Amino acid sequence: MSVLKVIEILSSSDTSWEDATRKAVSKASKTLKNIKSVYVQDQSATVENGSVKEFRVTLKLTFELE
């Protein structure tokens, strides 16, 4: 039987929401083992002078406990 844990992670990128998601998973995988999935819960962006400055995501990351 597997035991899974879900944590919430916030991430941002100057490029895109996809890049913010990739950065979050990459960073989390340095300290967490057995990451199984990521769920993008929320997306937002900051705007400056009529242009998107930063893309932000709130993620639910699921990993298996050993």
C-alpha positions as CSV (number, residue, x, y, z in Angstrom):
1,M,0.0,0.0,0.0
2,S,1.3,3.5,-0.9
3,V,1.1,6.5,1.3
4,L,1.0,9.8,-0.6
5,K,1.5,13.4,0.7
6,V,0.3,16.6,-1.0
7,I,2.0,19.9,-0.4
8,E,1.3,23.4,-1.9
9,I,4.1,25.2,-3.8
10,L,4.2,28.7,-5.2
11,S,6.4,29.5,-8.2
12,S,6.9,32.3,-10.7
13,S,8.6,32.9,-14.0
14,D,9.2,35.8,-16.4
15,T,8.5,33.5,-19.3
16,S,5.2,31.6,-18.8
17,W,3.0,29.6,-16.4
18,E,4.5,26.4,-17.9
19,D,8.0,27.6,-17.1
20,A,6.9,28.4,-13.5
21,T,5.5,24.9,-13.1
22,R,8.7,23.3,-14.5
23,K,10.8,25.4,-12.1
24,A,8.8,24.4,-9.1
25,V,9.0,20.7,-9.9
26,S,12.7,20.9,-10.7
27,K,13.4,22.6,-7.4
28,A,11.2,20.3,-5.3
29,S,12.7,17.2,-6.8
30,K,16.1,18.2,-5.3
31,T,14.7,17.5,-1.8
32,L,11.7,15.3,-2.4
33,K,11.8,11.8,-3.7
34,N,9.1,9.9,-5.6
35,I,7.1,12.9,-7.0
36,K,4.1,11.5,-8.7
37,S,2.0,14.4,-10.0
38,V,1.5,18.1,-10.0
39,Y,-1.9,19.9,-10.1
40,V,-2.0,23.6,-11.1
41,Q,-4.5,25.0,-8.7
42,D,-4.2,28.7,-9.6
43,Q,-2.6,30.9,-12.2
44,S,-2.0,34.7,-12.0
45,A,0.2,37.3,-13.4
46,T,1.5,40.7,-12.5
47,V,1.3,43.6,-15.0
48,E,3.5,46.6,-15.3
49,N,3.1,49.3,-17.9
50,G,0.5,47.4,-19.9
51,S,2.6,44.2,-20.2
52,V,2.8,41.0,-18.2
53,K,5.8,41.1,-15.9
54,E,5.6,37.8,-14.1
55,F,3.6,34.6,-14.3
56,R,2.7,32.9,-11.0
57,V,1.3,29.5,-10.2
58,T,0.0,27.7,-7.1
59,L,0.7,24.0,-7.4
60,K,-0.4,20.9,-5.4
61,L,2.5,18.5,-5.6
62,T,2.0,14.8,-4.8
63,F,4.8,12.5,-3.7
64,E,5.0,9.0,-2.3
65,L,6.3,8.5,1.2
66,E,8.7,5.6,1.8
